[in-house]
Amino acid sequence: MANQKMIEPDLDFIKEIGVLGGSDLKKCYQCATCSVACPISPDNRPFPRKEMIAASWGLKDRLVGDVDIWLCHNCGDCSVRCPRLAKPGDVLAAIRSYAITEYATPKSLAKMVNDPKKLPVLLAIPAVIFLVLGFILNMFVEPNWLNFSPEGDHIAHHLFFSTWLVDIIFISATIFAVTVFALGIKRFMADMHQNALAEGKTDKEKLEIKGFLQALWRVIPTILRHDKFVECTENNERSTAHMMVLYGFIGLFIVTGIFFVVLYVFGIHGPYSQLNPVKWLANVSGVALVIGSGLMIKKRLDKPEQVSTYKDWALIGLAMALGVSGLLTEMTRLAGAAGLTYFLYFIHLIFVFCLIAYLPYTKLAHLVYRTLAMAYAEYGGRKF
């Protein structure tokens, strides 16, 4: 006699997937066209058909830890070819969005970050932190706000907010984000391995750290080249915009690390010469961030049929805001507009704080989870 299993649909999960962009889920009648059309789906238990079935039944536990939802790059091939217009790519994107919130903690902050009504509060938090700590620790130096002197070389942002203050806040925010990620990743890896074993996606009974790290090293070039994006037929051109934003962030991260060492190891304060190669890297990265996010915005506006949720626009908007505020801060300093550059610097610091502290709750967290999932697929022998 066949084993029987009771299925208990999670209706709240189904509704939440609809809110997050998968509102056409119930149009699916499991024809498997999506799995056939997907150019990167593996031959063994291909996605996204089985994920569409599980989502229709509200099987949250089977989906949240599913490695395959992260192997999908939402290229749109399956959605375009779906005879029922169920948009499987958008459904999997919604499941990923749900999973990010599921693995983040505290849940209250995760809900705030993904609620557009709470955006003013989220922006106000870093503003208050900077101002209050600046006054309490006597690290806030009030500039001459009306000074628009052409002597830009004498304007230094550390005369507005102490470098110590900025680094204390950003290091604390980084520690917080890393801690949240660490807690989520621990659960994520355990769930992903358990799901893979249960569904026959791997034959490795135990997850070995050494083997996984080796697999992670092997998939990094694939990620940096965006190989999976270019395998798609519908939206492969979007790889350019994604790579510009990715490398923009990477470049700015490198610049921040170099200047951190220069300041605290060698004791050299800015502003630094515009001929400095590190400054060139910073400027190029900032421009790449602005152009890349601009291309993303144009792409979404040109395709109104593509589902764009608040999470999507929040990430693109933040990338654009970071690039624009950073470049304008530098340009106004060079122009000698002291009051304006100090104000823009304050705005830029707010956006940087939002990027760091809220990272585990935003769509940008997929950079961490998708990387780990691709590494796990490589480690477990699930070719895609």
C-alpha positions in Angstrom: 0.0 0.0 0.0 1.4 3.4 -1.0 2.4 5.8 1.8 -0.1 8.5 2.4 0.8 12.1 3.3 -1.4 14.8 4.6 -1.0 18.1 2.8 -1.9 21.3 4.7 -1.9 24.3 2.4 -0.7 27.5 3.9 -3.3 30.0 2.6 -1.5 33.0 4.1 1.6 32.0 2.2 -0.3 31.9 -1.1 -1.7 35.3 -0.5 1.7 36.7 0.5 3.2 35.3 -2.8 0.5 37.2 -4.6 1.3 40.5 -2.8 5.0 40.0 -3.5 4.5 39.8 -7.3 3.2 36.3 -7.9 -0.5 37.3 -8.3 -0.9 35.2 -11.5 0.2 32.0 -9.7 -3.3 30.3 -9.9 -3.4 30.6 -13.7 -0.9 27.8 -13.8 -2.3 24.4 -15.0 1.1 22.5 -14.7 1.7 22.0 -18.4 5.5 22.1 -17.8 6.2 24.6 -20.6 8.1 26.7 -18.2 10.6 24.0 -17.3 11.1 23.1 -21.0 11.6 26.7 -22.0 14.1 27.6 -19.3 17.6 27.4 -20.7 19.3 27.0 -17.3 17.0 24.5 -15.6 18.7 21.1 -14.9 17.5 17.9 -16.4 17.0 16.3 -13.0 13.8 17.6 -11.4 13.8 20.9 -13.5 12.3 24.1 -12.3 10.0 26.1 -12.2 7.1 23.7 -12.7 7.5 21.8 -9.4 7.8 25.2 -7.6 4.6 26.4 -9.3 2.8 23.3 -8.1 4.1 23.7 -4.5 3.3 27.4 -4.4 -0.3 26.7 -5.7 -0.7 24.3 -2.8 0.9 26.7 -0.3 3.7 24.3 0.6 5.9 27.0 2.2 8.3 24.7 3.9 9.1 22.9 0.7 9.8 26.2 -1.1 11.6 28.4 1.3 14.6 26.1 1.5 14.5 25.1 -2.1 17.9 25.7 -3.8 16.2 25.9 -7.2 14.3 29.2 -6.5 17.8 30.8 -6.4 19.1 29.1 -9.5 16.4 30.9 -11.4 17.6 34.3 -12.6 14.1 35.5 -13.7 15.2 36.0 -17.3 11.6 35.8 -18.4 11.8 33.0 -21.0 9.3 30.9 -19.0 6.9 33.8 -18.5 6.9 34.8 -22.1 6.2 31.2 -23.3 3.6 30.3 -20.6 0.3 29.6 -22.4 -1.7 30.8 -19.4 0.4 33.9 -18.6 1.0 32.6 -15.1 4.5 34.3 -15.1 6.5 31.6 -13.4 9.6 33.8 -13.3 7.7 36.4 -11.2 6.3 33.8 -9.0 9.8 32.5 -8.2 11.0 36.0 -7.6 8.1 36.4 -5.1 9.2 33.2 -3.3 12.7 34.5 -3.1 11.5 37.7 -1.7 9.5 35.8 0.9 12.5 33.6 1.7 14.7 36.7 2.4 12.3 37.9 5.0 11.9 34.4 6.4 15.6 34.1 7.1 16.0 37.7 8.4 15.7 38.7 12.0 14.1 40.6 13.7 11.0 40.1 11.7 9.6 43.4 12.8 12.4 45.3 11.1 12.1 43.1 8.0 8.5 44.1 7.7 9.4 47.7 8.1 12.0 47.6 5.4 9.5 46.2 2.9 6.7 48.5 3.8 6.7 51.7 1.7 4.8 53.5 4.4 7.7 53.0 6.7 10.3 54.5 4.4 10.3 57.9 6.1 11.0 56.2 9.4 13.8 54.1 8.0 15.5 57.2 6.5 15.0 59.1 9.8 16.7 56.5 11.9 20.3 57.1 10.5 19.7 60.9 10.4 18.8 60.9 14.1 21.7 58.6 15.0 24.2 60.8 13.3 22.9 64.0 14.8 22.4 62.7 18.3 25.7 60.8 18.6 27.5 63.7 17.0 26.4 66.1 19.7 26.7 63.6 22.5 30.3 62.6 21.6 31.2 66.1 20.5 32.0 64.8 17.0 29.7 67.2 15.2 31.5 70.3 13.9 29.0 72.9 12.7 30.1 74.3 9.3 29.4 77.7 8.0 26.3 76.7 6.0 26.3 80.0 4.0 29.9 79.7 2.9 30.0 79.1 -0.8 33.7 80.0 -1.1 35.4 78.9 -4.3 38.3 77.5 -2.3 37.0 73.9 -2.5 40.4 72.4 -1.5 39.8 73.8 2.0 36.5 72.1 2.4 36.8 68.7 4.0 33.8 66.5 5.0 35.5 65.3 8.2 35.1 68.9 9.4 31.3 68.4 9.3 31.0 64.8 10.7 34.1 63.5 12.4 35.5 60.5 10.6 35.5 58.7 13.9 31.7 59.2 14.2 31.1 58.0 10.6 33.2 54.9 11.1 31.8 54.0 14.5 28.2 54.1 13.1 29.1 52.3 9.9 31.2 49.6 11.6 28.3 49.0 14.1 25.8 48.8 11.2 28.1 46.3 9.4 28.4 44.1 12.5 24.6 44.1 12.8 24.1 43.2 9.2 26.8 40.4 9.3 25.2 39.0 12.4 21.7 38.9 10.9 23.1 37.3 7.8 25.1 34.7 9.8 21.9 33.7 11.7 19.9 33.5 8.5 22.6 31.6 6.5 23.0 29.0 9.2 19.3 28.1 8.8 19.3 28.6 5.0 22.2 26.1 4.5 20.6 23.5 6.7 17.2 23.9 5.0 18.7 23.8 1.6 20.7 20.6 2.2 17.7 18.9 3.9 15.5 19.8 0.9 18.0 18.6 -1.6 18.3 15.3 0.1 14.6 14.9 0.4 14.1 15.6 -3.3 17.1 13.7 -4.6 19.0 16.7 -5.8 22.2 15.6 -4.2 23.8 12.3 -3.1 26.0 13.9 -0.5 24.6 12.9 2.9 26.7 15.5 4.8 27.4 19.1 4.0 31.2 19.4 4.2 32.6 22.9 4.6 35.8 22.4 2.7 34.1 21.0 -0.3 31.5 23.7 -0.2 34.1 26.5 -0.1 35.9 24.9 -3.0 32.6 24.9 -5.0 32.0 28.5 -3.9 35.4 29.5 -5.4 34.5 27.8 -8.7 31.2 29.6 -9.1 32.5 33.1 -8.4 33.7 33.6 -12.0 30.3 32.5 -13.3 28.7 35.2 -11.1 31.1 37.9 -12.0 30.7 37.2 -15.7 26.9 36.9 -15.4 27.0 33.7 -17.5 23.5 32.6 -16.6 22.0 36.0 -17.7 23.4 35.7 -21.2 22.0 32.2 -21.6 18.5 33.7 -21.6 16.8 34.7 -24.8 14.3 37.3 -23.6 16.2 39.6 -21.4 19.9 38.8 -21.8 20.7 42.4 -22.5 19.9 43.3 -18.9 23.2 41.7 -17.9 24.9 44.9 -18.8 23.0 47.0 -16.3 23.3 44.4 -13.6 27.0 44.1 -14.1 27.5 47.9 -14.0 25.7 48.0 -10.7 27.5 45.0 -9.3 30.9 46.3 -10.3 30.0 49.7 -9.1 29.4 48.4 -5.6 32.5 46.2 -5.7 34.6 49.2 -6.8 33.2 51.4 -4.1 33.8 48.7 -1.5 37.4 48.4 -2.6 37.8 52.2 -2.4 36.3 52.3 1.1 38.7 49.6 2.3 41.8 51.4 0.8 40.9 54.7 2.3 40.1 53.1 5.6 43.7 51.7 5.7 45.2 55.0 4.5 43.4 56.9 7.3 43.9 54.6 10.3 47.2 53.0 9.4 49.0 55.8 7.7 47.1 58.7 9.3 46.5 60.5 6.0 43.2 62.5 6.0 41.3 63.6 2.9 40.4 65.2 0.7 42.6 63.3 -1.7 43.9 64.5 -5.0 41.7 63.9 -8.0 44.8 62.4 -9.7 44.9 59.6 -7.2 44.1 56.3 -9.0 41.9 55.3 -6.1 39.8 58.4 -6.6 39.5 57.5 -10.3 38.2 54.1 -9.3 35.7 55.8 -6.9 34.5 58.1 -9.7 34.2 55.4 -12.3 32.4 53.1 -9.8 30.0 55.9 -8.9 29.2 56.7 -12.6 28.7 52.9 -13.3 26.3 52.8 -10.4 24.2 55.7 -11.7 24.2 54.5 -15.4 23.5 50.9 -14.4 20.6 51.8 -12.1 19.3 54.2 -14.8 19.3 51.4 -17.3 17.4 49.2 -14.9 14.8 51.9 -14.4 14.4 52.3 -18.1 14.1 48.6 -18.7 11.3 48.2 -16.2 9.4 51.3 -17.6 9.8 49.9 -21.1 8.2 46.6 -20.0 5.1 47.4 -18.0 4.0 43.7 -18.2 6.9 42.7 -16.0 6.0 42.7 -12.4 7.9 45.4 -10.4 7.3 45.4 -6.7 8.2 47.9 -4.0 11.3 45.7 -3.2 12.5 46.1 -6.8 12.0 49.8 -7.0 13.5 50.3 -3.5 16.7 48.6 -4.5 17.1 50.4 -7.8 16.2 53.7 -6.1 18.8 53.2 -3.4 21.5 52.4 -5.9 20.7 55.5 -7.9 20.5 57.6 -4.7 23.9 56.4 -3.6 25.6 57.1 -6.9 24.0 60.5 -7.4 24.4 61.8 -3.9 28.0 60.6 -3.8 29.0 62.3 -7.1 27.1 65.5 -6.2 28.9 65.6 -2.9 32.2 65.5 -4.6 31.3 68.0 -7.3 29.9 70.6 -4.9 33.1 70.3 -2.7 35.3 70.9 -5.7 33.0 73.9 -6.7 33.6 75.4 -3.2 29.9 75.2 -2.1 30.6 74.4 1.5 27.0 74.4 2.8 25.6 72.5 -0.1 28.3 69.8 -0.1 28.0 69.3 3.7 24.2 68.9 3.3 24.6 66.4 0.4 27.3 64.5 2.4 24.8 64.1 5.2 22.2 62.8 2.7 24.8 60.4 1.2 25.6 59.1 4.7 22.0 58.3 5.3 21.8 56.3 2.1 25.0 54.4 2.9 23.6 53.5 6.3 20.4 52.2 4.7 22.5 50.1 2.3 24.5 48.5 5.1 22.1 48.2 8.0 19.0 47.1 6.0 20.9 44.9 3.5 19.7 41.5 5.0 16.1 42.6 4.5 16.2 44.0 1.0 16.3 42.4 -2.5 20.0 43.0 -2.5 20.3 40.1 0.0 19.8 37.8 -3.0 23.5 38.5 -3.8 24.3 36.5 -0.7 21.7 33.8 -0.9 21.9 33.2 -4.6 25.7 32.9 -4.4 25.4 30.3 -1.7 22.7 28.4 -3.6 24.8 28.4 -6.8 27.8 27.1 -4.7 25.6 24.5 -3.1 24.3 23.3 -6.5 27.9 23.0 -7.7 28.9 21.2 -4.6 26.0 18.8 -4.6 26.4 18.0 -8.3 23.2 19.7 -9.4 24.3 21.0 -12.8 22.4 24.0 -14.1 
